[in-house]
């Protein structure tokens, strides 16, 4: 059974094998990570086609007899000031991924961290006031790589204690996503966040239900 040490102490916390001892499925994790990263793209790029550029209504010169190349508009893509031939337009990059698959990928990513011993537990109750110095002391042995710290949305003191540390990403547990779990070299969870993540990763799914991974889902 997997376990994780408590930061700043000698005790350990037992992890749920259903979440932290699941088999790793590389293709599934890759599929979900690609979908989540795609959902973060704004898709607000916009350029003008030749029909959007003002002017160019009249033919610059007659078709024949001038010795110059024939041209129908001064706003064609070849001319300076013309429109784009293949203009970029606003679009979305969201990809539908089954909720069951997304949760399986989350369990697989968390299980790899548990197997490597890169999961730790934070006792948020021991933090009376925000202190970046105290946060650096607790993570002294784990700083250097990317640290993903998951807290409950009500644990403001814990969030403020760690949010200013370099390469430390503080995130509410209910917003956890596979891409950030895979990117992190260490995952730290408060006790409340551990319960929330465990419940999220093992929550039953209705048959045939699918989730569209959007920018809000991975925020």
N, C-alpha and C positions, 0 to 999 in steps of 0.2 A: 504494500500500500504506500502510495506516494505521500510525502510530507514536505513541509516548508518551514524554514527557521523564522523566528520573530526578530525583526530588526532591533538591535540593542539589547537582546536577551539571549538566554540559553535554551528556552523552550521551543518546541516545534508544534505545528498545527497539521493535523491529518487532512489530506486533500481527498476529495471524492474521486474514486477510480473511474466513475462513469464519465468524468470530464477531463481528468488529468492522467488517465492511463489508457486513452483510446488509441487505436492503431492509426498510423500516419498515412494519409492519402495525398501524395504530392500533386497529382493532376487536379484533384478537387480544390486543394488549397490555392493552387495557381489560378484556377478559374474564378474563385471568389475574390482573390486579391486584385486581379485584372478588372473585375466588375466594380469593385470599390474604388480603385484609383481612377477609373473612367468616370465614375459618378462625381468625382471632385472637380472635373473639368468644367469651366463655366460655359463654354460653348457660345460666347458672345461675340466672336469674330464676325465682322461684317464689312464687305467691300462692295463697290458699285460695279454693276455690269454696264455695258455700253448703252443700255436703255435707261439707266439711272442717272447718267452724267448729263448735265444740262448742255444744250447746244447740239450742233451736228445735224440739224434738220435738213439743211440744204446740201446738195452735192457740191464739193469744193470746186470742181471744174468738169467740163464736159467729158463724156466717155472717150471720144476719139479726137485725134488731130492735134493734141498738145505735145505729144512725145513723152508724156509722163505716164506713170503707172495709173491704171484705172482705180478709182476710189469712190466709195459711195457716201462716206461720212467721216468727219474729222474727229469723231469720238470712237473710232474703232480701236481695238487693243494695240495696234501697231503704232499709232500716233501718240505723241506726248500729250498727256491730259485726257487720253481716252479711257474707256472702262476696262475692267479686267475680263480676260477671256473666260476664265473659270472662277468667277467671284465667290469668295467664301461667304456663307450665309449663316445666321444663327441656327444652332442645332443643339440637340441634347445627346449625351453619350450614355444614358442609363441603359443597363442591361438587366434583364430579369433573371434572378437566380432563386431556385426553390429554397424556402425557409429551412427545410430539412437539410438540404445540402450546405447551406450557409452555417448552420449550427454544427454540423459534422466537421466542417472545415475549422471552425473555432475550437472545437474539442481537440482536433488533431494538432493545431498550432500550440494550444496550451499544454498538451501532453508532451510535446517535444521539449518545452521549457522545463516541465517537471522532471523529465528524464535526465536533462542536463544539469539539474540543480540550480536553475536560474529563476526560481520563483521564491519570493520572500513575502512575509506578512508584516503589516504595519499595525501597531497598537495605537490607533488614533486617539484613544482616550487619554494617553499619557502626554499629549501635546496640549498645554494650557493656553499658549498664545503663539501666534506665528513667529517663527524664528528660522531664518534661512541657515544660520550657523548650525542650529540643531539638526536641520534637515541634511546638511552636508556631512555632519558627524555620523548620522544614521546610515547614510549611503556611501560612507568613505571607501569601503571595500568594493563597491559596485559601480562607482563613477568611472568614467573613461569610455564606456559604450553608451548606447541609447538606452535609457531607462523609461519604461512605461509604468506610471503610477496610477492605479485605479482607486478611486475613493467614492464614497456615497455622496450624492448631490448636496447633502446637508452638512458635510464635513468641510466647512470653509477654512477652519484653522489648519487642517492638514494640507489642503490645497495651496494655501498661501505660504506654508512652510517650505514647500518643494518647488513651486512654480517658477522661481527665479534662478534655479540651478541650471547650469549649462547641460544641454543634451538630456534633459528630463522633461518628459511630456506628462502632464497631469490631466486626467480625463475622468468624467463621471462613469461609473461602472456600466450604466445602462447604454452608454454610447460606444462600448468596446467594439472594435472591428478587427477582422483578421489581418488586414494590411499592417496595422500598427503593432499587433502582436508579433507578426513575423519579423518586422523591422527591428524590434527591441532586442537588446542583448540580455536584459533583465526585466522581469515583471514584478512589481511590488503591489500588493493589494491590502487594503484595510480589511478587517474582519467582516464588516458590513458589505464591502465590495466583493469579497470572496463569496458570500452567500448569494449576492445578486448575480454574479457571473455564473455560478453553479446553477442557479435557477434558470437563467437565460439559456444556457447551453443544453439543458436537459428538458426544456419546456416542450410538451407534446405538440405536434402540428396536425391540423386537420388534413385529411386526405385530399390531395390535389391542390392544396394551398400554395401560392407562390408569392414571393415578395419582390418588388421592384427596388433595387438598390439605388437610392437617390442621394443627392448631396446631403440632405438632412439626416439620412440613415447612417452616414459615415462621419458626420460632424463630431 
